Amino acid sequence: MRVTVDVKGEDTHEIDLETVSASGTAADGETVPTYRDLLREVDLSPHEVSVLVDGRPVPEDQPVESEHVTVLRLIKGG
């Protein structure tokens, strides 16, 4: 599955989940990519952003189940 990661006010990234190093575990024991893994792919820390799916925040350790993710920066240097 391909996932669009839209970092608001910055870039949009297309990520193929097949190429992501997965850290989560599905109910059947299979290793699956999490939202934390997506953040790592775009060089962001879960400590500085919120991940939204359909406008609602999702935990970064949850397996990726959406094809479109919005990322909001909570901290911006300056």
N, C-alpha and C positions, 0 to 999 in steps of 0.2 A: 504494500500500500504506500502511496505517496502522500505526504502530509505537507500542507502549506503552513509555514510558521510566519505570521505577520507580527513583527516587532514594531508596535505603534510609534510613528514618528521617525522610524529608521528604515530598515530593510525588510524585504519579504524573502523567505528562503523556501525552496522546495527540497524536501528530504525524503529519500527512499528508505522506508523502515527496514528493508532487507539489508541495508549496509550499516545500520546503527548497532553499536555494541550494546546489547540489552542487559539490564540489571534487575528487572522485575521477574516475578514468577506467576504464571497463570495457575488456575485451579488444578489443571492436569499435570503440573510440575514443569511445564515447558517454560523456557526463558523468553520473556517478552520485553519490548522497549517500553520505557515509562516516559512521562513528561520530563522528568529530570534528564533522561538520556537525550531528548530533543534539545533541551537547553544547553547541554554540553556540546552538541553539534553546532550550535550557533554562538558558542563562546560566552554564555551567560550563566550566572550563578543563581540558584533558586532563592538565595538570600537577597537578591536585588530586584527580583521581578515577581509578578503574579501571572499565572497561566490561566487563560480563560477559554472555555469551550461554550459556544452559544451564549456568551455574555456572563457565564457563571464561573467562579474560580474552581479549579480542580487541584487536588493534592499532587505534588510532583512525583510521588511514588506510585501513582495510579497508572495502570497500563494504558497506552495510547489507543483510543477507540474512535477518534475523530479525524477527518481528513483536513480540517481547518482549525488552527489554533491561533489565538491572539495572545501576545505577550505584552504586558505593560511594565515599564521600568518604574520601580519605586524610588530608586536612588539614581541621580544623575550628577556626575562630577561638574565642578564649576568654580 
